Amino acid sequence: MADAPEPFLPARTDPVRTDVVLPPEMAATPVRRVFAALAAAGGEARFVGGAVRDLISGDPIGDIDVATTLEPPAVMAAAAAAGIKAVPTGIEHGTVTLIADRLPVEVTTLRRDVATDGRRAVVAFSRDWAEDARRRDFTVNAMSLDLAGRLYDPFDGLSDLAAGRVRFIGDARRRILEDILRILRFFRFQARLGRGEPDHAAIDACREFAERIQALSGERIREEFLRILGGPRVAGGDGILLLMADLGVLDQVLGGIVDTGPFDALVAIEEALDMTDAARRLAVLTATCGPALEAIDHWRRRIERLKPSNQLAARVGALAEASPRLPIRPPGPLTVRVQAYREGSTTIRDRLFAGWARGRARGVLDAADEAGFRTAIEALSGWSQPHLPLGGADLIALGLKPGPGLGQALSEIEAWWLDEGFAPDRGACLAEARRRFVPPGGGTTGGGTSGGGTSGGS
């Protein structure tokens, strides 16, 4: 177990502001019903966590979390008395989701850490707001706000937020030893909120304990790393990824050195197009960068460390296997759509972005190439994959017999339809099939051997 928290960590307990105006998300009637139900049961409640931080910093507000002095059974009883549905979503950790007027609000009992081992904590319930705040990671995440607009800031998070400073509460080493994932959380918040030099104590602690990341589950690492990759200021010489590499953290996450050139180019391209995709960034970082590109195990070893979902693993794998043949020059819009028809829009879009990024990183693209890649990607925006307006039953009705020849004939018509840019409708496809497979005197040619078929433009 990690060392116990500091025996005394001073915290300010009075509100630092009393004039905070709640946004509509926090002042909504369902939220007020939740607060009223908790108050009627004798509990105090406040907004906590990211919603408070984002409100103060002017960022869009995400999930709304509420903390209370009531323990879970009392929260559920209070909800029942107020006619609010209660779902014990994490009752062993003190969390009950209250659903008022179909709006879910997570309510968590104040807690204190009894013991920690770097991965999980044993907690006990508390009624002390300062004690609950002490167990959080950063000063900017320890603020709380009541329904009257009174803001509580026990560890001077307001000053840190204004200064662009991401600072652990108390001793950085202790906070990290309580939960090693806080190393990755530090980099995520530093990228989002930080300005200037990172906090030295935090940097030293992250470097010291980087190797302990291996003790975390792959799922926890993956989720936090994807949030880093999809966030701001991740790429470039002053980006958070390079800082992670310098401190030995990135090596612990991915298990090896990576070439960030294509990744940096990808991020710049995505930001210019406003098409950020954390999964694609992970795929480019693990599947198209670094040494031994020819070895398929190279990317597989990297991605398996992160325990990916089947969907994420398939996406990274598709890009890895296509890495040797990524487009060097941009294909035309019709070719792109034909490829997407055959292999899926996500797969082809990923290849276009990766090919564009690799070409830019190598300095082999001119202005026309850059414009061409943009046009190729735009060809898939808002495009829905069409369906061949002809089936095997239509060909049988023309006189073709079931069997391999029928499938070959259908593929031939499909190739013609693709060459025509998906334009021919059902009538035109039937006419073409009749021309190819039905001789003027009746009967059929047997299908699939009449000529005129193409490769489908790919």
C-alpha positions, 0 to 999 in steps of 0.5 A: 500500500502507498504511504498514508496521505499527509497527516495535515494538509491545510484546506480553506473551508469557507467559500471564495466566491458567492456570485457564481451564476449557474449555467442552464445545465446546472440550474435545470429543474431536474437538477434542482429537484435532486438537490431539494430531495437531498436537502429534505433528507438533511444532506448537503450537496454540491457540484464537484469535479470537471463541471465546476472546473469547466464552468470557471474556465469557460469551457463547455460543461460535460458530465455533471457530478454531485457530491453529498454528505448523505450515505448511499442508503439515505440518498436512495431513501431521499430519492424515493420520498421525492419521487425520483428514480434511484439506480445504484450504479456504483453503490460500493463506492458511494455512487447512486444515479438519480433520474429526475424527469429523465435526466440522470445525475450521479450523486456520490457520498463524500469519501476518504481514502483508507488505503491505496496500492497505486491501482485502487483505493479502499474508501470510507464515507465521510461528511467532511468536504475538505477531507473529500477534496484532499483525496482528489488529484489536482487543485483545479479538480478539488473545487465545489459549488453549491446551488446558491452559487457559492464556490469552495476552493480548498487548495487554491485551484482558482489561482492555478487555473488562472495561471495555467498551472496543473498542480497536484494536491499536496505532495505529487509523489504521494498523489501518484503512489495512490493511483499511478494512472494520475501520471497520464491524467497529469499529461492530459490536463497539462495539455488542456489547461497548462501554460508555460513550464509544467510544475517541476514537482509533478514532472519529477514524480512522473519521471520517477514512477513511470515504470509503474504504469506497467502495473495498471490494466491495459483498459485504464491506460488505453482510455486515458491515452486516447483522451490525451491523443484526442486532446489539444497540444498533443503534437509538435516540438512543444507537444505533450507527446514529446514530453511524455517521451522525454520522461520515459512515460510514452515508452511504458505506454507503447513499449518502444520508441516511435517516430512522431513525424507522421503523427505530428503531420496527421494532427496538423491535418486533422486540426485544419479539417476539424476532423480530430479522431483519437483512434486514427491518431493511435493507429498512425502512431502504432501502425505506421510509425517506428522501426520494423514496419515490415513486421506485422507483430510490431504494431500488434505488440503495441496495441495489445498492451492497451487491451483494445476493443475488437473494433479498435484492434481491427481499425489499427490492424487494417491501417498497419496491413495497408501501411506499405501501400498507403497512397503516395498521391491522392486518388480521385473522388470516384476511385475513393468512393469505389474503394470505400464501397468495397472496404468501408469508409472508415478504412479508406478515410484512415488510409487517406489521412495516413498517406497524406500525413506520411507524404507531408512528413517526408516532404514529398507533396506539393500544393496540388497533392495537398489539395487532392488529398483534401478533395479525396477526404471530402468525397467521403464526407456525408456520402452514404454507401449505395447498394447495387440496384440489381440482385441474383433474382433479377438475373434469374428472371432474365434466364440465367441459371443459379450457380457460380456463373450467376455470381460471376455475372452479378460481379460483372454488372457490379463492376460496370455499375462502379465504373459508371460512378454508381449512377445507373438505376435499376432499369439501366442495370437490367438493360445492361444485364440483358445486353451482356447476357441475353442474346438477340435470339433468346436464351442466355450466354451463361453469364460472366464471360461476355466481356466489358467488365472492369476492375471496378476502378480500384 
